[in-house]
Amino acid sequence: MEIRQSTSFFSTLPVFEDFDGVTRDENYTPLPPDWWLAVADIVDSTKAIEAGRYKAVNMAGASVISAVMNAAGEHDLPFVFGGDGAAVAIPPSAADAARRALASTRAWVRENMQLTLRVALVPLCDIRAAGHDVRVGRFRASEQVSYAMFSGGGAHWAERRMKEGAYGIDESLSLGPPDLSGLSCRWNPVRSRNGVIASIIALPRPGADEAAFRRLVRDVVAEAGSGERDGHPLPREGPPVSLSPGACRVEVRAAPPGLPRLKKMMRVAFEVTMISLLSAFNGKAGSFDARRYREDVSANSDFRKYDDGLKMTVDIDQHRLERIRRRLEEAEQAGICQFGIHVQETALVTCLVPTPLSRDHMHFIDGGSGGYAMAASRLKKNLAA
């Protein structure tokens, strides 16, 4: 196998366009042996969400991706957003920069979000020595954006070791606030059009039959995809544009340092106002097309992903959701999977937009009142029961 040392690893992977391709081994390529995996999550995220701080939790989770990619100087690294955390694959050339970015982000989350962020940087060689792997697939969500899918069990092993205190990062490595350029959460929550927004997590049981789990994933994806737009929580024309004061405050905290807070808020308000006005009249400002931008927000969103298991946040009616729940319960009783579902009324959008003038901006979808973090909490409760 060719050992790719640069961040071109992900951009040169073959793509697949049908989401059920996440179940096919041929769509995955092992990470090069000298790469690293950055992992992070919010401690007690469930309590924060129950206190109504879901926007802050999502912003903190996405900040890890933004900080690491900006520190590495590349925006084409394989990553997965998990709602209250993230995993990012790092080439050896960027390992030191990623380590400093993780230390800075942990301090920034504590000081600006009043949340505790766990971070770790795990060498791939240790993951493989433990009997796991990190294999990466490249799913094309739209003509502009592809998302990484992870398989092999390595990402979950790294997360477990992080929670046990291994591979931690000394905060003294922080050189100041992280560079979170492009990170935003200015969209208001988007209400369901079909019934409910369901955040679904399905993971394989240790030792479960792999073929049976893949069939389960295909069944769940097919059922969710039998509705409007494959269950996409955002309308085709994109989310409604409006300025949320709470989201604005969170985004202002993520703005590059050196600009007074009032000016940061004014800049965000101006940008949202311009997008709103241009959208209302299908207008353009120079090379910026507001209507196309909103459509790209929808097309470029990651409402489905594979991270050593299936994660989806879908807009779905109750009948389809109950069929999915019954299928998952049957698989759980057969020892094939463990799962959690959290149902809410809205979906939440957090974004990475290096520049609105390019069309490769990325948008992370989670449930509007807890999403993946609450689904994971229910999964753990089911296991304990």
C-alpha positions as CSV (number, residue, x, y, z in Angstrom):
1,M,0.0,0.0,0.0
2,E,1.2,3.5,-0.8
3,I,2.0,5.4,2.4
4,R,0.6,8.9,2.0
5,Q,2.4,11.3,4.3
6,S,0.5,14.4,3.5
7,T,-3.1,15.5,4.0
8,S,-3.7,14.4,0.4
9,F,-4.6,11.0,1.9
10,F,-8.2,11.9,2.2
11,S,-8.6,13.9,-1.0
12,T,-7.2,11.0,-3.1
13,L,-9.4,8.3,-1.7
14,P,-12.1,6.9,-4.0
15,V,-15.6,8.3,-3.2
16,F,-18.9,6.5,-2.9
17,E,-22.3,8.4,-3.3
18,D,-24.9,5.9,-2.0
19,F,-24.9,6.1,1.7
20,D,-25.4,2.4,2.2
21,G,-21.8,2.1,0.9
22,V,-20.7,2.6,4.5
23,T,-21.4,-1.1,5.0
24,R,-18.9,-2.2,2.2
25,D,-15.3,-3.0,3.2
26,E,-14.0,-2.0,-0.3
27,N,-15.0,1.6,0.4
28,Y,-12.5,1.9,3.2
29,T,-8.7,2.5,3.2
30,P,-6.5,2.0,6.4
31,L,-4.9,5.2,7.7
32,P,-1.1,5.3,7.1
33,P,0.8,3.7,10.0
34,D,2.4,6.8,11.3
35,W,-0.7,8.9,11.6
36,W,-2.4,10.0,14.8
37,L,-6.1,10.2,15.9
38,A,-7.2,13.3,17.9
39,V,-10.3,12.6,20.0
40,A,-12.3,14.8,22.3
41,D,-15.6,15.0,24.2
42,I,-17.4,17.1,26.7
43,V,-17.5,15.8,30.3
44,D,-21.1,15.5,31.6
45,S,-22.5,16.8,28.3
46,T,-25.9,15.2,29.2
47,K,-26.2,17.5,32.3
48,A,-25.3,20.5,30.2
49,I,-27.9,19.6,27.6
50,E,-30.5,19.1,30.2
51,A,-29.7,22.6,31.4
52,G,-30.5,23.9,27.9
53,R,-26.9,24.4,26.8
54,Y,-27.1,22.2,23.7
55,K,-25.8,25.0,21.4
56,A,-22.7,25.5,23.6
57,V,-22.1,21.7,23.6
58,N,-22.3,21.4,19.9
59,M,-20.1,24.5,19.4
60,A,-17.5,23.1,21.8
61,G,-17.5,19.7,19.9
62,A,-17.1,21.4,16.5
63,S,-14.4,23.7,17.9
64,V,-12.0,20.7,18.1
65,I,-12.3,20.1,14.3
66,S,-11.9,23.8,13.5
67,A,-8.9,24.3,15.7
68,V,-7.0,21.2,14.6
69,M,-7.6,21.8,10.9
70,N,-6.6,25.5,11.1
71,A,-3.5,24.6,13.1
72,A,-2.6,22.0,10.5
73,G,-3.1,24.5,7.7
74,E,-5.4,22.0,5.9
75,H,-9.2,21.6,5.6
76,D,-9.1,18.2,4.0
77,L,-8.4,16.0,7.0
78,P,-10.6,13.0,7.8
79,F,-12.9,13.8,10.8
80,V,-16.2,12.8,12.3
81,F,-18.4,15.2,14.4
82,G,-20.2,13.5,17.3
83,G,-22.3,16.3,18.7
84,D,-20.5,16.6,22.1
85,G,-17.1,15.6,20.6
86,A,-15.1,14.7,17.6
87,A,-12.3,12.6,16.1
88,V,-9.8,13.9,13.6
89,A,-7.1,11.9,11.8
90,I,-3.7,13.7,11.8
91,P,-0.6,13.2,9.6
92,P,2.7,13.1,11.4
93,S,3.7,16.5,10.0
94,A,0.8,18.1,11.8
95,A,1.0,16.1,15.1
96,D,2.7,18.8,17.2
97,A,0.5,21.6,15.8
98,A,-2.6,19.4,16.6
99,R,-1.4,18.8,20.1
100,R,-1.0,22.5,20.8
101,A,-4.4,23.2,19.2
102,L,-6.1,20.6,21.4
103,A,-4.5,22.1,24.6
104,S,-5.6,25.6,23.5
105,T,-9.2,24.4,22.7
106,R,-9.6,22.7,26.0
107,A,-8.6,26.0,27.8
108,W,-10.9,28.0,25.5
109,V,-13.9,25.8,26.1
110,R,-13.4,26.0,29.8
111,E,-13.1,29.8,29.8
112,N,-15.7,30.7,27.2
113,M,-18.2,27.9,27.5
114,Q,-17.8,26.9,31.1
115,L,-17.6,23.2,29.9
116,T,-14.9,20.6,30.5
117,L,-13.4,19.2,27.3
118,R,-11.4,16.0,27.4
119,V,-8.7,15.7,24.7
120,A,-6.2,13.1,23.6
121,L,-3.9,12.4,20.7
122,V,-3.5,8.7,20.1
123,P,-0.9,7.1,17.7
124,L,-2.3,4.8,15.2
125,C,0.4,2.2,16.0
126,D,-1.0,1.8,19.5
127,I,-4.5,1.4,18.1
128,R,-3.4,-1.4,15.9
129,A,-1.3,-3.0,18.6
130,A,-4.5,-3.2,20.6
131,G,-6.1,-5.2,17.8
132,H,-8.2,-2.4,16.2
133,D,-7.8,-0.2,13.2
134,V,-8.9,3.1,11.7
135,R,-10.1,2.7,8.1
136,V,-11.4,5.7,6.3
137,G,-14.2,5.9,3.6
138,R,-15.0,9.0,1.6
139,F,-18.7,9.7,1.2
140,R,-19.7,12.4,-1.2
141,A,-22.6,14.3,0.3
142,S,-22.7,16.8,-2.6
143,E,-20.6,18.0,-5.5
144,Q,-18.7,20.3,-3.2
145,V,-18.2,18.3,0.0
146,S,-17.1,14.8,1.0
147,Y,-17.2,13.5,4.6
148,A,-15.0,10.8,6.2
149,M,-16.5,7.6,7.5
150,F,-14.5,5.6,10.1
151,S,-14.6,1.9,10.6
152,G,-12.3,-0.7,12.3
153,G,-13.1,0.0,15.9
154,G,-10.1,2.2,16.5
155,A,-11.9,5.5,17.0
156,H,-14.0,4.0,19.8
157,W,-11.0,2.3,21.4
158,A,-9.2,5.7,21.4
159,E,-12.2,7.4,22.9
160,R,-12.4,4.8,25.7
161,R,-8.7,5.1,26.5
162,M,-9.1,8.9,26.6
163,K,-11.9,8.6,29.1
164,E,-9.6,6.3,31.2
165,G,-7.1,9.1,31.3
166,A,-4.6,7.8,28.7
167,Y,-2.9,9.9,26.0
168,G,-3.8,13.2,27.7
169,I,-2.3,16.6,26.7
170,D,-0.7,19.0,29.0
171,E,-2.5,22.3,28.9
172,S,0.9,24.1,29.3
173,L,1.3,23.4,25.5
174,S,-1.3,26.0,24.8
175,L,0.1,29.1,23.1
176,G,-3.1,31.2,23.5
177,P,-6.6,31.0,22.1
178,P,-7.1,28.5,19.3
179,D,-7.7,29.6,15.7
180,L,-11.4,28.9,15.2
181,S,-11.8,30.9,12.0
182,G,-14.9,29.8,10.0
183,L,-16.7,28.2,13.0
184,S,-20.3,29.4,13.3
185,C,-23.7,28.4,14.6
186,R,-25.9,31.3,13.5
187,W,-28.8,29.3,12.2
188,N,-31.8,28.9,14.4
189,P,-33.0,25.3,15.2
190,V,-34.9,23.8,12.2
191,R,-38.3,22.3,13.0
192,S,-39.4,18.9,11.7
193,R,-41.5,18.8,8.6
194,N,-42.5,15.2,8.8
195,G,-43.2,14.5,12.5
196,V,-40.1,14.4,14.7
197,I,-36.3,14.8,14.5
198,A,-34.7,11.5,15.6
199,S,-31.1,11.1,16.6
200,I,-30.2,7.4,16.2
201,I,-27.0,5.6,17.2
202,A,-26.4,1.9,16.5
203,L,-23.2,0.2,17.4
204,P,-22.1,-3.4,17.0
205,R,-22.0,-5.6,20.1
206,P,-18.5,-6.9,20.8
207,G,-18.1,-10.2,19.0
208,A,-21.3,-9.6,17.0
209,D,-21.6,-11.1,13.5
210,E,-20.3,-8.4,11.1
211,A,-22.6,-9.4,8.2
212,A,-25.6,-9.3,10.5
213,F,-24.7,-5.8,11.7
214,R,-24.2,-4.6,8.1
215,R,-27.6,-5.9,7.2
216,L,-29.1,-4.0,10.1
217,V,-27.4,-0.8,9.0
218,R,-28.7,-1.2,5.5
219,D,-32.3,-1.8,6.8
220,V,-32.2,1.2,9.1
221,V,-30.8,3.5,6.4
222,A,-33.4,2.2,3.9
223,E,-36.3,2.8,6.2
224,A,-35.2,6.3,7.2
225,G,-34.4,7.0,3.5
226,S,-37.9,6.0,2.3
227,G,-39.3,9.3,3.4
228,E,-38.8,12.8,2.0
229,R,-35.2,13.6,0.9
230,D,-33.8,10.4,2.6
231,G,-34.9,11.9,6.0
232,H,-32.7,15.0,5.6
233,P,-33.7,17.4,8.4
234,L,-33.1,20.6,6.3
235,P,-35.3,21.6,3.4
236,R,-33.8,21.6,0.0
237,E,-33.7,25.4,-0.1
238,G,-31.7,25.4,3.1
239,P,-32.6,26.5,6.7
240,P,-34.5,29.7,7.3
241,V,-32.2,32.7,7.9
242,S,-32.6,34.5,11.2
243,L,-30.3,35.9,13.9
244,S,-30.5,34.0,17.2
245,P,-29.0,36.2,20.0
246,G,-27.9,33.0,21.9
247,A,-26.1,31.6,18.8
248,C,-24.6,35.0,18.0
249,R,-23.1,35.2,21.5
250,V,-21.6,31.7,21.1
251,E,-20.2,32.5,17.7
252,V,-18.7,35.8,18.9
253,R,-16.7,33.9,21.5
254,A,-15.2,31.8,18.6
255,A,-14.2,34.8,16.5
256,P,-10.5,35.5,16.0
257,P,-8.9,37.3,19.0
258,G,-7.9,41.0,18.7
259,L,-11.3,42.3,17.6
260,P,-13.5,44.0,20.3
261,R,-16.6,42.0,21.2
262,L,-19.0,44.6,20.1
263,K,-17.4,44.7,16.6
264,K,-17.6,41.0,16.4
265,M,-21.3,41.0,17.2
266,M,-21.9,43.7,14.7
267,R,-20.0,41.8,12.0
268,V,-22.1,38.6,12.6
269,A,-25.4,40.6,12.7
270,F,-24.4,42.4,9.4
271,E,-23.6,39.1,7.7
272,V,-26.8,37.5,8.7
273,T,-28.9,40.6,7.7
274,M,-27.2,40.6,4.3
275,I,-27.9,36.9,3.7
276,S,-31.6,37.4,4.8
277,L,-32.1,40.4,2.5
278,L,-30.4,38.8,-0.4
279,S,-32.3,35.5,0.1
280,A,-35.7,37.3,0.3
281,F,-35.1,38.9,-3.1
282,N,-33.0,36.1,-4.7
283,G,-30.2,38.7,-4.9
284,K,-26.5,38.6,-5.3
285,A,-23.6,40.7,-3.9
286,G,-20.6,40.3,-6.2
287,S,-19.8,36.6,-6.4
288,F,-22.0,35.8,-3.4
289,D,-25.3,34.2,-4.3
290,A,-27.5,33.9,-1.1
291,R,-30.0,31.5,-2.6
292,R,-27.2,29.1,-3.8
293,Y,-25.5,29.5,-0.4
294,R,-28.6,28.3,1.5
295,E,-29.1,25.4,-0.9
296,D,-25.4,24.4,-0.3
297,V,-25.9,24.5,3.4
298,S,-28.5,21.8,3.0
299,A,-26.6,19.8,0.4
300,N,-23.3,19.9,2.3
301,S,-24.8,18.7,5.7
302,D,-23.6,15.5,7.5
303,F,-27.0,14.3,8.8
304,R,-25.8,10.6,8.3
305,K,-22.4,9.2,9.2
306,Y,-20.6,6.0,10.1
307,D,-18.2,6.2,13.1
308,D,-17.5,2.5,14.0
309,G,-21.3,2.4,13.9
310,L,-24.3,4.2,12.4
311,K,-25.2,7.8,13.5
312,M,-28.1,9.6,12.0
313,T,-30.2,12.7,12.7
314,V,-33.3,12.4,10.5
315,D,-36.6,14.1,10.0
316,I,-39.1,11.2,10.1
317,D,-42.7,10.3,10.8
318,Q,-43.7,8.2,13.8
319,H,-44.5,5.1,11.7
320,R,-41.1,4.8,10.1
321,L,-39.4,5.6,13.4
322,E,-41.3,2.8,15.2
323,R,-40.3,0.3,12.4
324,I,-36.7,1.4,12.9
325,R,-37.0,1.0,16.7
326,R,-38.5,-2.5,16.4
327,R,-35.7,-3.5,14.0
328,L,-33.1,-2.3,16.4
329,E,-34.7,-4.0,19.4
330,E,-34.8,-7.3,17.5
331,A,-31.1,-6.9,16.7
332,E,-30.3,-6.0,20.2
333,Q,-32.0,-9.0,21.6
334,A,-30.1,-11.2,19.1
335,G,-26.8,-9.8,20.4
336,I,-26.1,-7.9,17.1
337,C,-26.2,-4.3,18.3
338,Q,-26.6,-1.8,21.0
339,F,-28.6,1.4,20.3
340,G,-30.0,4.6,21.5
341,I,-32.6,7.0,20.1
342,H,-33.5,10.5,21.2
343,V,-36.5,12.2,19.7
344,Q,-37.0,16.0,19.6
345,E,-38.8,18.7,17.6
346,T,-35.9,20.4,15.9
347,A,-32.4,19.9,14.3
348,L,-29.4,22.1,15.1
349,V,-26.8,23.3,12.5
350,T,-23.2,24.1,13.4
351,C,-21.0,25.2,10.5
352,L,-17.4,25.4,9.2
353,V,-17.3,28.2,6.6
354,P,-13.8,29.2,5.7
355,T,-15.3,31.7,3.3
356,P,-18.9,32.1,2.0
357,L,-17.5,32.8,-1.4
358,S,-16.4,29.2,-1.9
359,R,-19.0,26.4,-2.0
360,D,-17.1,23.8,0.1
361,H,-18.5,24.9,3.5
362,M,-19.5,22.1,5.9
363,H,-22.5,21.9,8.1
364,F,-22.9,19.5,11.1
365,I,-26.4,18.3,12.0
366,D,-27.4,17.2,15.5
367,G,-30.7,17.1,17.3
368,G,-31.9,20.4,18.7
369,S,-32.4,19.2,22.3
370,G,-29.6,16.8,22.9
371,G,-29.3,14.7,19.8
372,Y,-26.4,12.3,19.7
373,A,-25.3,12.9,23.3
374,M,-28.8,12.0,24.7
375,A,-29.0,9.0,22.3
376,A,-25.6,7.8,23.6
377,S,-26.8,8.3,27.2
378,R,-29.9,6.1,26.5
379,L,-27.6,3.5,24.9
380,K,-25.5,3.4,28.1
381,K,-28.6,3.1,30.3
382,N,-29.9,0.2,28.1
383,L,-26.6,-1.5,28.5
384,A,-26.6,-1.1,32.3
385,A,-30.2,-2.4,32.5
